[in-house]
């Protein structure tokens, strides 16, 4: 999913993102604000996973919610 598509679907995806990564706070969601690269970074810090794993999870999330 390209950045423009990701941003365009942001309003619909916020709740689904909270379901996928339950440790993300409302502040995290506001900070992400439709920016994919920030979304990849948040699970890294909140869930303590590697960048590669976070990227894999975001890719899987995008595939599931196209």
mmCIF file as Biopython writes it, N, C-alpha, C and O atoms, coordinates in Angstrom:
data_model
#
loop_
_atom_site.group_PDB
_atom_site.id
_atom_site.type_symbol
_atom_site.label_atom_id
_atom_site.label_alt_id
_atom_site.label_comp_id
_atom_site.label_asym_id
_atom_site.label_entity_id
_atom_site.label_seq_id
_atom_site.pdbx_PDB_ins_code
_atom_site.Cartn_x
_atom_site.Cartn_y
_atom_site.Cartn_z
_atom_site.occupancy
_atom_site.B_iso_or_equiv
_atom_site.auth_seq_id
_atom_site.auth_asym_id
_atom_site.pdbx_PDB_model_num
ATOM 1   N N  . UNK A ? 1  ? 0.863   -1.167 0.000  1.0 0.0 1  A 1 
ATOM 2   C CA . UNK A ? 1  ? 0.000   0.000  0.000  1.0 0.0 1  A 1 
ATOM 3   C C  . UNK A ? 1  ? 0.903   1.220  0.000  1.0 0.0 1  A 1 
ATOM 4   O O  . UNK A ? 1  ? 1.797   1.329  0.839  1.0 0.0 1  A 1 
ATOM 5   N N  . UNK A ? 2  ? 0.684   2.131  -0.921 1.0 0.0 2  A 1 
ATOM 6   C CA . UNK A ? 2  ? 1.551   3.306  -0.956 1.0 0.0 2  A 1 
ATOM 7   C C  . UNK A ? 2  ? 1.124   4.313  0.114  1.0 0.0 2  A 1 
ATOM 8   O O  . UNK A ? 2  ? 0.047   4.195  0.698  1.0 0.0 2  A 1 
ATOM 9   N N  . UNK A ? 3  ? 1.967   5.280  0.355  1.0 0.0 3  A 1 
ATOM 10  C CA . UNK A ? 3  ? 1.755   6.258  1.427  1.0 0.0 3  A 1 
ATOM 11  C C  . UNK A ? 3  ? 0.458   7.047  1.244  1.0 0.0 3  A 1 
ATOM 12  O O  . UNK A ? 3  ? -0.243  7.303  2.222  1.0 0.0 3  A 1 
ATOM 13  N N  . UNK A ? 4  ? 0.127   7.434  0.019  1.0 0.0 4  A 1 
ATOM 14  C CA . UNK A ? 4  ? -1.102  8.194  -0.228 1.0 0.0 4  A 1 
ATOM 15  C C  . UNK A ? 4  ? -2.342  7.370  0.100  1.0 0.0 4  A 1 
ATOM 16  O O  . UNK A ? 4  ? -3.288  7.877  0.702  1.0 0.0 4  A 1 
ATOM 17  N N  . UNK A ? 5  ? -2.335  6.108  -0.295 1.0 0.0 5  A 1 
ATOM 18  C CA . UNK A ? 5  ? -3.459  5.225  0.010  1.0 0.0 5  A 1 
ATOM 19  C C  . UNK A ? 5  ? -3.577  5.021  1.507  1.0 0.0 5  A 1 
ATOM 20  O O  . UNK A ? 5  ? -4.673  5.044  2.066  1.0 0.0 5  A 1 
ATOM 21  N N  . UNK A ? 6  ? -2.432  4.820  2.152  1.0 0.0 6  A 1 
ATOM 22  C CA . UNK A ? 6  ? -2.420  4.620  3.602  1.0 0.0 6  A 1 
ATOM 23  C C  . UNK A ? 6  ? -3.021  5.834  4.301  1.0 0.0 6  A 1 
ATOM 24  O O  . UNK A ? 6  ? -3.865  5.685  5.185  1.0 0.0 6  A 1 
ATOM 25  N N  . UNK A ? 7  ? -2.598  7.021  3.916  1.0 0.0 7  A 1 
ATOM 26  C CA . UNK A ? 7  ? -3.133  8.245  4.524  1.0 0.0 7  A 1 
ATOM 27  C C  . UNK A ? 7  ? -4.622  8.417  4.233  1.0 0.0 7  A 1 
ATOM 28  O O  . UNK A ? 7  ? -5.379  8.865  5.093  1.0 0.0 7  A 1 
ATOM 29  N N  . UNK A ? 8  ? -5.036  8.061  3.027  1.0 0.0 8  A 1 
ATOM 30  C CA . UNK A ? 8  ? -6.424  8.207  2.642  1.0 0.0 8  A 1 
ATOM 31  C C  . UNK A ? 8  ? -7.358  7.304  3.430  1.0 0.0 8  A 1 
ATOM 32  O O  . UNK A ? 8  ? -8.520  7.647  3.646  1.0 0.0 8  A 1 
ATOM 33  N N  . UNK A ? 9  ? -6.867  6.173  3.851  1.0 0.0 9  A 1 
ATOM 34  C CA . UNK A ? 9  ? -7.678  5.215  4.594  1.0 0.0 9  A 1 
ATOM 35  C C  . UNK A ? 9  ? -7.468  5.316  6.100  1.0 0.0 9  A 1 
ATOM 36  O O  . UNK A ? 9  ? -7.970  4.480  6.852  1.0 0.0 9  A 1 
ATOM 37  N N  . UNK A ? 10 ? -6.749  6.306  6.534  1.0 0.0 10 A 1 
ATOM 38  C CA . UNK A ? 10 ? -6.360  6.427  7.927  1.0 0.0 10 A 1 
ATOM 39  C C  . UNK A ? 10 ? -7.552  6.415  8.883  1.0 0.0 10 A 1 
ATOM 40  O O  . UNK A ? 10 ? -7.516  5.715  9.895  1.0 0.0 10 A 1 
ATOM 41  N N  . UNK A ? 11 ? -8.591  7.165  8.586  1.0 0.0 11 A 1 
ATOM 42  C CA . UNK A ? 11 ? -9.739  7.251  9.495  1.0 0.0 11 A 1 
ATOM 43  C C  . UNK A ? 11 ? -10.361 5.876  9.730  1.0 0.0 11 A 1 
ATOM 44  O O  . UNK A ? 11 ? -10.736 5.551  10.857 1.0 0.0 11 A 1 
ATOM 45  N N  . UNK A ? 12 ? -10.473 5.078  8.691  1.0 0.0 12 A 1 
ATOM 46  C CA . UNK A ? 12 ? -11.053 3.752  8.826  1.0 0.0 12 A 1 
ATOM 47  C C  . UNK A ? 12 ? -10.112 2.777  9.520  1.0 0.0 12 A 1 
ATOM 48  O O  . UNK A ? 12 ? -10.568 1.829  10.159 1.0 0.0 12 A 1 
ATOM 49  N N  . UNK A ? 13 ? -8.829  2.991  9.405  1.0 0.0 13 A 1 
ATOM 50  C CA . UNK A ? 13 ? -7.850  2.032  9.906  1.0 0.0 13 A 1 
ATOM 51  C C  . UNK A ? 13 ? -7.473  2.237  11.372 1.0 0.0 13 A 1 
ATOM 52  O O  . UNK A ? 13 ? -6.912  1.325  11.980 1.0 0.0 13 A 1 
ATOM 53  N N  . UNK A ? 14 ? -7.752  3.374  11.949 1.0 0.0 14 A 1 
ATOM 54  C CA . UNK A ? 14 ? -7.313  3.643  13.323 1.0 0.0 14 A 1 
ATOM 55  C C  . UNK A ? 14 ? -7.788  2.580  14.312 1.0 0.0 14 A 1 
ATOM 56  O O  . UNK A ? 14 ? -6.998  2.088  15.117 1.0 0.0 14 A 1 
ATOM 57  N N  . UNK A ? 15 ? -9.051  2.229  14.258 1.0 0.0 15 A 1 
ATOM 58  C CA . UNK A ? 15 ? -9.576  1.223  15.182 1.0 0.0 15 A 1 
ATOM 59  C C  . UNK A ? 15 ? -8.955  -0.138 14.960 1.0 0.0 15 A 1 
ATOM 60  O O  . UNK A ? 15 ? -8.661  -0.860 15.913 1.0 0.0 15 A 1 
ATOM 61  N N  . UNK A ? 16 ? -8.758  -0.485 13.714 1.0 0.0 16 A 1 
ATOM 62  C CA . UNK A ? 16 ? -8.150  -1.772 13.391 1.0 0.0 16 A 1 
ATOM 63  C C  . UNK A ? 16 ? -6.698  -1.820 13.845 1.0 0.0 16 A 1 
ATOM 64  O O  . UNK A ? 16 ? -6.207  -2.872 14.254 1.0 0.0 16 A 1 
ATOM 65  N N  . UNK A ? 17 ? -6.016  -0.695 13.777 1.0 0.0 17 A 1 
ATOM 66  C CA . UNK A ? 17 ? -4.630  -0.622 14.248 1.0 0.0 17 A 1 
ATOM 67  C C  . UNK A ? 17 ? -4.581  -0.832 15.759 1.0 0.0 17 A 1 
ATOM 68  O O  . UNK A ? 17 ? -3.700  -1.530 16.261 1.0 0.0 17 A 1 
ATOM 69  N N  . UNK A ? 18 ? -5.524  -0.232 16.484 1.0 0.0 18 A 1 
ATOM 70  C CA . UNK A ? 18 ? -5.590  -0.421 17.938 1.0 0.0 18 A 1 
ATOM 71  C C  . UNK A ? 18 ? -5.846  -1.882 18.292 1.0 0.0 18 A 1 
ATOM 72  O O  . UNK A ? 18 ? -5.311  -2.384 19.281 1.0 0.0 18 A 1 
ATOM 73  N N  . UNK A ? 19 ? -6.668  -2.573 17.483 1.0 0.0 19 A 1 
ATOM 74  C CA . UNK A ? 19 ? -6.917  -4.000 17.709 1.0 0.0 19 A 1 
ATOM 75  C C  . UNK A ? 19 ? -5.650  -4.816 17.462 1.0 0.0 19 A 1 
ATOM 76  O O  . UNK A ? 19 ? -5.329  -5.720 18.233 1.0 0.0 19 A 1 
ATOM 77  N N  . UNK A ? 20 ? -4.941  -4.498 16.400 1.0 0.0 20 A 1 
ATOM 78  C CA . UNK A ? 20 ? -3.728  -5.246 16.027 1.0 0.0 20 A 1 
ATOM 79  C C  . UNK A ? 20 ? -2.607  -5.049 17.037 1.0 0.0 20 A 1 
ATOM 80  O O  . UNK A ? 20 ? -1.950  -6.009 17.439 1.0 0.0 20 A 1 
ATOM 81  N N  . UNK A ? 21 ? -2.392  -3.810 17.443 1.0 0.0 21 A 1 
ATOM 82  C CA . UNK A ? 21 ? -1.307  -3.475 18.366 1.0 0.0 21 A 1 
ATOM 83  C C  . UNK A ? 21 ? -1.919  -2.825 19.600 1.0 0.0 21 A 1 
ATOM 84  O O  . UNK A ? 21 ? -1.945  -1.601 19.724 1.0 0.0 21 A 1 
ATOM 85  N N  . UNK A ? 22 ? -2.408  -3.657 20.503 1.0 0.0 22 A 1 
ATOM 86  C CA . UNK A ? 22 ? -3.169  -3.209 21.655 1.0 0.0 22 A 1 
ATOM 87  C C  . UNK A ? 22 ? -2.437  -2.281 22.610 1.0 0.0 22 A 1 
ATOM 88  O O  . UNK A ? 22 ? -3.074  -1.551 23.369 1.0 0.0 22 A 1 
ATOM 89  N N  . UNK A ? 23 ? -1.120  -2.298 22.584 1.0 0.0 23 A 1 
ATOM 90  C CA . UNK A ? 23 ? -0.357  -1.438 23.501 1.0 0.0 23 A 1 
ATOM 91  C C  . UNK A ? 23 ? -0.221  -0.004 22.998 1.0 0.0 23 A 1 
ATOM 92  O O  . UNK A ? 23 ? 0.290   0.853  23.718 1.0 0.0 23 A 1 
ATOM 93  N N  . UNK A ? 24 ? -0.667  0.266  21.781 1.0 0.0 24 A 1 
ATOM 94  C CA . UNK A ? 24 ? -0.580  1.628  21.269 1.0 0.0 24 A 1 
ATOM 95  C C  . UNK A ? 24 ? -1.613  2.497  21.973 1.0 0.0 24 A 1 
ATOM 96  O O  . UNK A ? 24 ? -2.765  2.097  22.143 1.0 0.0 24 A 1 
ATOM 97  N N  . UNK A ? 25 ? -1.197  3.666  22.372 1.0 0.0 25 A 1 
ATOM 98  C CA . UNK A ? 25 ? -2.073  4.590  23.082 1.0 0.0 25 A 1 
ATOM 99  C C  . UNK A ? 25 ? -2.781  5.519  22.092 1.0 0.0 25 A 1 
ATOM 100 O O  . UNK A ? 25 ? -2.451  5.559  20.907 1.0 0.0 25 A 1 
ATOM 101 N N  . UNK A ? 26 ? -3.757  6.261  22.608 1.0 0.0 26 A 1 
ATOM 102 C CA . UNK A ? 26 ? -4.416  7.271  21.771 1.0 0.0 26 A 1 
ATOM 103 C C  . UNK A ? 26 ? -3.400  8.300  21.280 1.0 0.0 26 A 1 
ATOM 104 O O  . UNK A ? 26 ? -3.488  8.771  20.146 1.0 0.0 26 A 1 
ATOM 105 N N  . UNK A ? 27 ? -2.444  8.645  22.126 1.0 0.0 27 A 1 
ATOM 106 C CA . UNK A ? 27 ? -1.389  9.578  21.718 1.0 0.0 27 A 1 
ATOM 107 C C  . UNK A ? 27 ? -0.549  8.994  20.588 1.0 0.0 27 A 1 
ATOM 108 O O  . UNK A ? 27 ? -0.176  9.709  19.657 1.0 0.0 27 A 1 
ATOM 109 N N  . UNK A ? 28 ? -0.250  7.705  20.664 1.0 0.0 28 A 1 
ATOM 110 C CA . UNK A ? 28 ? 0.497   7.048  19.586 1.0 0.0 28 A 1 
ATOM 111 C C  . UNK A ? 28 ? -0.275  7.143  18.273 1.0 0.0 28 A 1 
ATOM 112 O O  . UNK A ? 28 ? 0.293   7.470  17.231 1.0 0.0 28 A 1 
ATOM 113 N N  . UNK A ? 29 ? -1.574  6.854  18.332 1.0 0.0 29 A 1 
ATOM 114 C CA . UNK A ? 29 ? -2.413  6.901  17.129 1.0 0.0 29 A 1 
ATOM 115 C C  . UNK A ? 29 ? -2.416  8.314  16.550 1.0 0.0 29 A 1 
ATOM 116 O O  . UNK A ? 29 ? -2.311  8.492  15.336 1.0 0.0 29 A 1 
ATOM 117 N N  . UNK A ? 30 ? -2.535  9.318  17.421 1.0 0.0 30 A 1 
ATOM 118 C CA . UNK A ? 30 ? -2.507  10.707 16.945 1.0 0.0 30 A 1 
ATOM 119 C C  . UNK A ? 30 ? -1.154  11.042 16.326 1.0 0.0 30 A 1 
ATOM 120 O O  . UNK A ? 30 ? -1.092  11.747 15.320 1.0 0.0 30 A 1 
ATOM 121 N N  . UNK A ? 31 ? -0.081  10.546 16.914 1.0 0.0 31 A 1 
ATOM 122 C CA . UNK A ? 31 ? 1.255   10.816 16.386 1.0 0.0 31 A 1 
ATOM 123 C C  . UNK A ? 31 ? 1.466   10.136 15.033 1.0 0.0 31 A 1 
ATOM 124 O O  . UNK A ? 31 ? 2.093   10.713 14.145 1.0 0.0 31 A 1 
ATOM 125 N N  . UNK A ? 32 ? 0.954   8.925  14.870 1.0 0.0 32 A 1 
ATOM 126 C CA . UNK A ? 32 ? 1.089   8.207  13.599 1.0 0.0 32 A 1 
ATOM 127 C C  . UNK A ? 32 ? 0.420   8.996  12.482 1.0 0.0 32 A 1 
ATOM 128 O O  . UNK A ? 32 ? 1.007   9.200  11.420 1.0 0.0 32 A 1 
ATOM 129 N N  . UNK A ? 33 ? -0.805  9.436  12.723 1.0 0.0 33 A 1 
ATOM 130 C CA . UNK A ? 33 ? -1.534  10.332 11.806 1.0 0.0 33 A 1 
ATOM 131 C C  . UNK A ? 33 ? -1.421  9.925  10.337 1.0 0.0 33 A 1 
ATOM 132 O O  . UNK A ? 33 ? -1.199  10.765 9.465  1.0 0.0 33 A 1 
ATOM 133 N N  . UNK A ? 34 ? -1.578  8.624  10.076 1.0 0.0 34 A 1 
ATOM 134 C CA . UNK A ? 34 ? -1.588  8.161  8.691  1.0 0.0 34 A 1 
ATOM 135 C C  . UNK A ? 34 ? -0.233  7.997  8.044  1.0 0.0 34 A 1 
ATOM 136 O O  . UNK A ? 34 ? -0.146  7.734  6.845  1.0 0.0 34 A 1 
ATOM 137 N N  . UNK A ? 35 ? 0.832   8.148  8.823  1.0 0.0 35 A 1 
ATOM 138 C CA . UNK A ? 35 ? 2.185   8.006  8.260  1.0 0.0 35 A 1 
ATOM 139 C C  . UNK A ? 35 ? 2.699   6.599  8.521  1.0 0.0 35 A 1 
ATOM 140 O O  . UNK A ? 35 ? 2.950   6.217  9.664  1.0 0.0 35 A 1 
ATOM 141 N N  . UNK A ? 36 ? 2.851   5.844  7.459  1.0 0.0 36 A 1 
ATOM 142 C CA . UNK A ? 36 ? 3.233   4.446  7.556  1.0 0.0 36 A 1 
ATOM 143 C C  . UNK A ? 36 ? 4.558   4.262  8.283  1.0 0.0 36 A 1 
ATOM 144 O O  . UNK A ? 36 ? 4.687   3.367  9.118  1.0 0.0 36 A 1 
ATOM 145 N N  . UNK A ? 37 ? 5.531   5.088  7.978  1.0 0.0 37 A 1 
ATOM 146 C CA . UNK A ? 37 ? 6.855   4.918  8.590  1.0 0.0 37 A 1 
ATOM 147 C C  . UNK A ? 37 ? 6.801   5.106  10.106 1.0 0.0 37 A 1 
ATOM 148 O O  . UNK A ? 37 ? 7.568   4.481  10.838 1.0 0.0 37 A 1 
ATOM 149 N N  . UNK A ? 38 ? 5.902   5.961  10.574 1.0 0.0 38 A 1 
ATOM 150 C CA . UNK A ? 38 ? 5.735   6.142  12.018 1.0 0.0 38 A 1 
ATOM 151 C C  . UNK A ? 38 ? 5.016   4.927  12.600 1.0 0.0 38 A 1 
ATOM 152 O O  . UNK A ? 38 ? 5.342   4.485  13.701 1.0 0.0 38 A 1 
ATOM 153 N N  . UNK A ? 39 ? 4.040   4.384  11.872 1.0 0.0 39 A 1 
ATOM 154 C CA . UNK A ? 39 ? 3.347   3.182  12.324 1.0 0.0 39 A 1 
ATOM 155 C C  . UNK A ? 39 ? 4.328   2.030  12.506 1.0 0.0 39 A 1 
ATOM 156 O O  . UNK A ? 39 ? 4.211   1.276  13.471 1.0 0.0 39 A 1 
ATOM 157 N N  . UNK A ? 40 ? 5.270   1.881  11.621 1.0 0.0 40 A 1 
ATOM 158 C CA . UNK A ? 40 ? 6.254   0.805  11.743 1.0 0.0 40 A 1 
ATOM 159 C C  . UNK A ? 40 ? 7.077   0.993  13.022 1.0 0.0 40 A 1 
ATOM 160 O O  . UNK A ? 40 ? 7.418   0.014  13.687 1.0 0.0 40 A 1 
ATOM 161 N N  . UNK A ? 41 ? 7.391   2.221  13.364 1.0 0.0 41 A 1 
ATOM 162 C CA . UNK A ? 41 ? 8.218   2.483  14.538 1.0 0.0 41 A 1 
ATOM 163 C C  . UNK A ? 41 ? 7.520   2.283  15.869 1.0 0.0 41 A 1 
ATOM 164 O O  . UNK A ? 41 ? 8.162   1.901  16.847 1.0 0.0 41 A 1 
ATOM 165 N N  . UNK A ? 42 ? 6.218   2.532  15.929 1.0 0.0 42 A 1 
ATOM 166 C CA . UNK A ? 42 ? 5.498   2.449  17.203 1.0 0.0 42 A 1 
ATOM 167 C C  . UNK A ? 42 ? 5.470   1.044  17.793 1.0 0.0 42 A 1 
ATOM 168 O O  . UNK A ? 42 ? 5.771   0.892  18.977 1.0 0.0 42 A 1 
ATOM 169 N N  . UNK A ? 43 ? 5.122   0.004  17.023 1.0 0.0 43 A 1 
ATOM 170 C CA . UNK A ? 43 ? 5.156   -1.338 17.620 1.0 0.0 43 A 1 
ATOM 171 C C  . UNK A ? 43 ? 6.567   -1.748 18.073 1.0 0.0 43 A 1 
ATOM 172 O O  . UNK A ? 43 ? 6.726   -2.525 19.015 1.0 0.0 43 A 1 
ATOM 173 N N  . UNK A ? 44 ? 7.574   -1.216 17.391 1.0 0.0 44 A 1 
ATOM 174 C CA . UNK A ? 44 ? 8.942   -1.510 17.800 1.0 0.0 44 A 1 
ATOM 175 C C  . UNK A ? 44 ? 9.151   -1.097 19.253 1.0 0.0 44 A 1 
ATOM 176 O O  . UNK A ? 44 ? 9.674   -1.869 20.057 1.0 0.0 44 A 1 
ATOM 177 N N  . UNK A ? 45 ? 8.743   0.112  19.580 1.0 0.0 45 A 1 
ATOM 178 C CA . UNK A ? 45 ? 8.994   0.620  20.922 1.0 0.0 45 A 1 
ATOM 179 C C  . UNK A ? 45 ? 7.988   0.074  21.933 1.0 0.0 45 A 1 
ATOM 180 O O  . UNK A ? 45 ? 8.380   -0.293 23.040 1.0 0.0 45 A 1 
ATOM 181 N N  . UNK A ? 46 ? 6.718   0.013  21.587 1.0 0.0 46 A 1 
ATOM 182 C CA . UNK A ? 46 ? 5.690   -0.429 22.546 1.0 0.0 46 A 1 
ATOM 183 C C  . UNK A ? 46 ? 5.701   -1.934 22.775 1.0 0.0 46 A 1 
ATOM 184 O O  . UNK A ? 46 ? 5.447   -2.398 23.886 1.0 0.0 46 A 1 
ATOM 185 N N  . UNK A ? 47 ? 5.995   -2.695 21.728 1.0 0.0 47 A 1 
ATOM 186 C CA . UNK A ? 47 ? 5.951   -4.149 21.831 1.0 0.0 47 A 1 
ATOM 187 C C  . UNK A ? 47 ? 7.349   -4.772 21.899 1.0 0.0 47 A 1 
ATOM 188 O O  . UNK A ? 47 ? 7.480   -5.984 22.070 1.0 0.0 47 A 1 
ATOM 189 N N  . UNK A ? 48 ? 8.377   -3.958 21.767 1.0 0.0 48 A 1 
ATOM 190 C CA . UNK A ? 48 ? 9.748   -4.451 21.879 1.0 0.0 48 A 1 
ATOM 191 C C  . UNK A ? 48 ? 10.138  -5.439 20.801 1.0 0.0 48 A 1 
ATOM 192 O O  . UNK A ? 48 ? 10.754  -6.466 21.086 1.0 0.0 48 A 1 
ATOM 193 N N  . UNK A ? 49 ? 9.781   -5.134 19.562 1.0 0.0 49 A 1 
ATOM 194 C CA . UNK A ? 49 ? 10.118  -6.014 18.446 1.0 0.0 49 A 1 
ATOM 195 C C  . UNK A ? 49 ? 11.123  -5.324 17.529 1.0 0.0 49 A 1 
ATOM 196 O O  . UNK A ? 49 ? 11.330  -4.114 17.607 1.0 0.0 49 A 1 
ATOM 197 N N  . UNK A ? 50 ? 11.736  -6.113 16.667 1.0 0.0 50 A 1 
ATOM 198 C CA . UNK A ? 50 ? 12.726  -5.565 15.737 1.0 0.0 50 A 1 
ATOM 199 C C  . UNK A ? 50 ? 12.036  -4.777 14.629 1.0 0.0 50 A 1 
ATOM 200 O O  . UNK A ? 50 ? 10.828  -4.889 14.417 1.0 0.0 50 A 1 
ATOM 201 N N  . UNK A ? 51 ? 12.838  -3.979 13.932 1.0 0.0 51 A 1 
ATOM 202 C CA . UNK A ? 51 ? 12.310  -3.220 12.791 1.0 0.0 51 A 1 
ATOM 203 C C  . UNK A ? 51 ? 11.784  -4.172 11.733 1.0 0.0 51 A 1 
ATOM 204 O O  . UNK A ? 51 ? 10.729  -3.927 11.147 1.0 0.0 51 A 1 
ATOM 205 N N  . UNK A ? 52 ? 12.501  -5.246 11.484 1.0 0.0 52 A 1 
ATOM 206 C CA . UNK A ? 52 ? 12.080  -6.199 10.461 1.0 0.0 52 A 1 
ATOM 207 C C  . UNK A ? 52 ? 10.748  -6.841 10.831 1.0 0.0 52 A 1 
ATOM 208 O O  . UNK A ? 52 ? 9.883   -7.016 9.973  1.0 0.0 52 A 1 
ATOM 209 N N  . UNK A ? 53 ? 10.579  -7.193 12.109 1.0 0.0 53 A 1 
ATOM 210 C CA . UNK A ? 53 ? 9.320   -7.788 12.551 1.0 0.0 53 A 1 
ATOM 211 C C  . UNK A ? 53 ? 8.180   -6.770 12.469 1.0 0.0 53 A 1 
ATOM 212 O O  . UNK A ? 53 ? 7.072   -7.112 12.057 1.0 0.0 53 A 1 
ATOM 213 N N  . UNK A ? 54 ? 8.447   -5.536 12.856 1.0 0.0 54 A 1 
ATOM 214 C CA . UNK A ? 54 ? 7.428   -4.492 12.763 1.0 0.0 54 A 1 
ATOM 215 C C  . UNK A ? 54 ? 7.022   -4.277 11.311 1.0 0.0 54 A 1 
ATOM 216 O O  . UNK A ? 54 ? 5.835   -4.135 11.019 1.0 0.0 54 A 1 
ATOM 217 N N  . UNK A ? 55 ? 7.971   -4.251 10.416 1.0 0.0 55 A 1 
ATOM 218 C CA . UNK A ? 55 ? 7.689   -4.093 8.985  1.0 0.0 55 A 1 
ATOM 219 C C  . UNK A ? 55 ? 6.853   -5.266 8.485  1.0 0.0 55 A 1 
ATOM 220 O O  . UNK A ? 55 ? 5.905   -5.073 7.723  1.0 0.0 55 A 1 
ATOM 221 N N  . UNK A ? 56 ? 7.198   -6.474 8.906  1.0 0.0 56 A 1 
ATOM 222 C CA . UNK A ? 56 ? 6.448   -7.662 8.507  1.0 0.0 56 A 1 
ATOM 223 C C  . UNK A ? 56 ? 4.997   -7.579 9.009  1.0 0.0 56 A 1 
ATOM 224 O O  . UNK A ? 56 ? 4.063   -7.908 8.278  1.0 0.0 56 A 1 
ATOM 225 N N  . UNK A ? 57 ? 4.820   -7.138 10.253 1.0 0.0 57 A 1 
ATOM 226 C CA . UNK A ? 57 ? 3.477   -7.025 10.809 1.0 0.0 57 A 1 
ATOM 227 C C  . UNK A ? 57 ? 2.659   -5.963 10.085 1.0 0.0 57 A 1 
ATOM 228 O O  . UNK A ? 57 ? 1.478   -6.176 9.807  1.0 0.0 57 A 1 
ATOM 229 N N  . UNK A ? 58 ? 3.264   -4.833 9.778  1.0 0.0 58 A 1 
ATOM 230 C CA . UNK A ? 58 ? 2.550   -3.769 9.065  1.0 0.0 58 A 1 
ATOM 231 C C  . UNK A ? 58 ? 2.192   -4.239 7.656  1.0 0.0 58 A 1 
ATOM 232 O O  . UNK A ? 58 ? 1.088   -3.979 7.179  1.0 0.0 58 A 1 
ATOM 233 N N  . UNK A ? 59 ? 3.117   -4.926 6.990  1.0 0.0 59 A 1 
ATOM 234 C CA . UNK A ? 59 ? 2.820   -5.468 5.660  1.0 0.0 59 A 1 
ATOM 235 C C  . UNK A ? 59 ? 1.638   -6.432 5.722  1.0 0.0 59 A 1 
ATOM 236 O O  . UNK A ? 59 ? 0.746   -6.381 4.875  1.0 0.0 59 A 1 
ATOM 237 N N  . UNK A ? 60 ? 1.634   -7.304 6.720  1.0 0.0 60 A 1 
ATOM 238 C CA . UNK A ? 60 ? 0.534   -8.238 6.893  1.0 0.0 60 A 1 
ATOM 239 C C  . UNK A ? 60 ? -0.775  -7.528 7.176  1.0 0.0 60 A 1 
ATOM 240 O O  . UNK A ? 60 ? -1.824  -7.914 6.660  1.0 0.0 60 A 1 
ATOM 241 N N  . UNK A ? 61 ? -0.712  -6.484 7.999  1.0 0.0 61 A 1 
ATOM 242 C CA . UNK A ? 61 ? -1.891  -5.688 8.311  1.0 0.0 61 A 1 
ATOM 243 C C  . UNK A ? 61 ? -2.444  -5.042 7.041  1.0 0.0 61 A 1 
ATOM 244 O O  . UNK A ? 61 ? -3.650  -5.074 6.793  1.0 0.0 61 A 1 
ATOM 245 N N  . UNK A ? 62 ? -1.559  -4.459 6.245  1.0 0.0 62 A 1 
ATOM 246 C CA . UNK A ? 62 ? -1.986  -3.814 5.001  1.0 0.0 62 A 1 
ATOM 247 C C  . UNK A ? 62 ? -2.627  -4.817 4.055  1.0 0.0 62 A 1 
ATOM 248 O O  . UNK A ? 62 ? -3.651  -4.522 3.439  1.0 0.0 62 A 1 
ATOM 249 N N  . UNK A ? 63 ? -2.037  -5.991 3.933  1.0 0.0 63 A 1 
ATOM 250 C CA . UNK A ? 63 ? -2.591  -7.022 3.038  1.0 0.0 63 A 1 
ATOM 251 C C  . UNK A ? 63 ? -3.978  -7.448 3.488  1.0 0.0 63 A 1 
ATOM 252 O O  . UNK A ? 63 ? -4.873  -7.660 2.670  1.0 0.0 63 A 1 
ATOM 253 N N  . UNK A ? 64 ? -4.145  -7.570 4.788  1.0 0.0 64 A 1 
ATOM 254 C CA . UNK A ? 64 ? -5.415  -8.022 5.358  1.0 0.0 64 A 1 
ATOM 255 C C  . UNK A ? 64 ? -6.516  -6.967 5.215  1.0 0.0 64 A 1 
ATOM 256 O O  . UNK A ? 64 ? -7.692  -7.314 5.105  1.0 0.0 64 A 1 
ATOM 257 N N  . UNK A ? 65 ? -6.143  -5.678 5.214  1.0 0.0 65 A 1 
ATOM 258 C CA . UNK A ? 65 ? -7.135  -4.613 5.244  1.0 0.0 65 A 1 
ATOM 259 C C  . UNK A ? 65 ? -7.175  -3.758 3.977  1.0 0.0 65 A 1 
ATOM 260 O O  . UNK A ? 65 ? -7.513  -2.576 4.041  1.0 0.0 65 A 1 
ATOM 261 N N  . UNK A ? 66 ? -6.840  -4.335 2.848  1.0 0.0 66 A 1 
ATOM 262 C CA . UNK A ? 66 ? -6.890  -3.591 1.587  1.0 0.0 66 A 1 
ATOM 263 C C  . UNK A ? 66 ? -8.302  -3.306 1.182  1.0 0.0 66 A 1 
ATOM 264 O O  . UNK A ? 66 ? -8.533  -2.687 0.143  1.0 0.0 66 A 1 
#
